[in-house]
């Protein structure tokens, strides 16, 4: 039980990567609070986990851009569990378009910045006083490999995630002497509902993504939400007690090493030609 008796708040925890993190943390002994705008889904997930022997709560609908709702959830967590050990800032959004310079509006830009950047900071600033009081805390933020190496254009999304990387580094520096760790996860191509607005779910879409993964990702597959949850567990547990200010890419090796099928010498095509 890597998180036995730890108390964690997970934003965006009602589905996708956030849901996988909630389930993983509860299975490792954490008392988990789900903060999500989708309250009915969050409550259902909390009830399922509780019935299976875990400890999980969803106190109310939480829009992290609303300071009052954030304050209420943090205070409810303190009232209920007495402390906050872990904050995972998984909540995020994309619009129905990627966000190229010829399509984006400043309203689009501000909407995404408000949720990802301001929302993340709302949560951090509310939780930090309780972590500082106990001189302990683990904060896990979410960024994107597209901040520096985009393979699609998402100006507002990648701008917000770039700011999250700066916040992560600066907070890690500030809080290192106070027992508070701040790190981030940069997911790659992950099978989750997150990108459904950009490409409608279908058998054809899944086939396309799987073929792209075989071509471009060294491990040859799409990532899963469980892949993300495992890294979140590492960064939230004692396993990472000498790790702060880091960004961990969960991308199947993409950007670090070549995919065999993207390099002719190691590709299937070459093996066919040079039997």
N, C-alpha and C positions, 0 to 999 in steps of 0.2 A: 504494500500500500504506500506508494510514493507520495501521496498527498493526504495521508491520514490526519484528520482534524484540521486541515487547512480550509480556509473559507475563500471562495473565488467568485468574482463577478465576471460573467462572459457577455459582452454586448454582441448583438446579432446572433444570439444563441438558439434561436428557434428553428433554424434549418441550415442546410449546407455545412460549411466548414465549422461554423459556430456550434451547430448541433452535435457534430462529431466530437468537438472539444468538450462540450458539456457532458456527453456520455462517457468519454474517456476519463475526465476528471472525477466524475461520480464513481466510476468503477475502481478508481485508485484511492478512494476514501475521502475525497473532498466534499465539503458542503457547498453546493453550487447555486448561485443566483443567476437567473437568466434575465437580461435586460434587452428587450426587443419591442419594436412597434407592433409585431404580430402577437398580441397577448394571448389569444385563444390557443395558438399553436404552442407558444411557450408554456402555458399552463398545462396543456395536454402532455407535453414532453416531461415537465416536472412531475406530473402525476404518475406517468409510466415509470420513471426512474425511482420514485418513492415507493411504488408498489413492488418493485424488484429488489428493494432493500437499500437503495441509495438515499441520499439526502439532497433534494433539489427544490428550489422555490422560484416562482415567478410572481412577484408581488403586484405588479400592475403593468399597464402599457408604458413603455419607456421610449420616447423619442430623444435621443442623446443631444439633439440640437436645442432642446428645451431645458434650460438650467434647473427649473423647478422640479421637473420629472426626474432628472439626474439626482438632485439633492434628496428627493423623497426616497428613491431606491437605495441610495447609499445609507441613508439614515435607517431605513427599514432593515437593511442587512446588519447594521451595527446593533439595532434593537433586538434582532432575532438571534444573531450568532455572536455578538460581542466584539468582533474584529473583522478585518479584511486583510488577507495575506496575498491575494493574487488578483490582478486585473488583466483581463484579456480583451483588447479592443479590436474585435472582429467585425463590427458593424461597418457596412460600406454600401455603395451603390454604383451602378452605371446607368446611363440614360439609354434611350432606344437607338442612339447612334454613337459611333465611336468618339466623335468630337474632333473632326478635322477643322482646319482653320477656315475653310469655306462654308462650313455648316454651323459651327458653334456660335452661340450667343453668350453675352455676359450673364444672362439669367441662368443659362445652363451651367456656366462656369461656377457661378456663386452657389448654386444649389449643391453641387458636388463638393465644393470646398467647405461649405457650411457643415455638411454631414461628416465628411471624412476628417477634416482638420479641426474645425471648431468643436464638433461632437466628441472627438477623441480627447481634446484638451479639457472639455467640460468634465469628462469622466476622471481624467487624471487629477485635475485640481481638486475635485471633491474627495477623492480617495486618499490622496497624499498625506493630509494631516493625520489620518489614523495610522498610516504606515510609519510616518515619522515618529509618532508617539511611541510605537513599539519597536522602532529601529529595525524594521524588517518589512520587505515587500518584494514582490516579483511583478513587473509590468511587461506585458507582451503586446507589442503593436504590430499592425499589418501594413506592409508596404508592397511594392511590386517590382519585378525584374524590369518592367517597362520604364521605370524612372530614368535609367541610364541607357538601357539597350532595348528600346521598343521594337516589337515586330508588327505592331499595329499602332495607329495614331489615336490617342485618347488624351487630348491636351489637358482637360480639366482633371481627369482621374489621376494621371501621372504627375501633374503639378501638385495635387493634394498629397499624394504618396511621397513625393520628394520632400515636402515639408515635414511629413511624419518621420522620415529618416533623419532630418536635422533635429527635430524634437527629441527623438530617441537618443541620439549622440549627446546632445546637450544635457538632457536629464540624467543620463548615465553618468556623465562627468560630475554634475552637481550633487547627485545623491549617492555616489560611490562610498563616501565616508559615513553614510547613515544607514547602511545595511539594506539599501533598496537597489534592486537590479532592474535595468531597463534594456530590453532587447527587441528585435523585430524579426518577423518572418516574411519572406518574399515568395509567395506561391507562384508556380508556373502554370502549366495547363492542367487544371484540376476538374474532374468530373463532379460538378455541383450545379445547383440551380442558378448560380450567380450570373452567368452569362446568357441566360435564356432570353433576355430583352434584346440581345444583339443578334441571336440566331435562334429561331423558333425550334423547339425540341422536335426531332423527327428521326426516323431510322437513317435517312440520308445524311442528316447532320452528324449523327454519331459515327457513321462510316467515314465521313470526311475527316472528322477529328482524329479517329483512330489511325487513318492512313497518314495524316500529317504527323502524328506522334511517332509512328514507325519510321518516318523519314527524317524528322528533325530532332527527336529527343533520344539521347544516347541510350537510355534504359529501354527505349522502344515502346513505351506505353504512356497513356495519360495518367496523371496522378489521381489519387483518391482523397476524399476528405479525411480518411483515417491516416494517410501519410502526413497531412497537416497536423492532425491531433497529436500524433506521436512527437513531433517536434515541439508543439506547444507544451506538452507534458514535460519534456526535457527542460525547457526554459523556465517552467514554473515550479520545478522540484529541486531537491538538493543535489541532483545530478549536475546542475549548472551553477554551483556555488562559487565557481571561479570564472564566470562568464558574465560580462556586462558590456553594453555599448556595441553589441554584435548584430549583424544581419545575417540570417541563415536563409540561403536560397533552397527552396524545396521545389526543384525544377527538373529532376531526373538527369542532371548533368548538363542540361542545355546552357550554352554560354561559357562553360568551363572546359568541356572536352567535345570533340566532334562526335556526331552520330555516325555509326558505321555506314548507314545508307546515304549520308550526305557527303561522304568522301569516297571517290571512285575506287581507290585502291582497296578499301575494306568493304566495298559494297557487294550486294548480291550480283549486280551486273558484271562486275569484274571477275567474280568467282565463276560465273557462267562462261565468260570469254576465255579465261585462263584456267581451264580445268586441268 
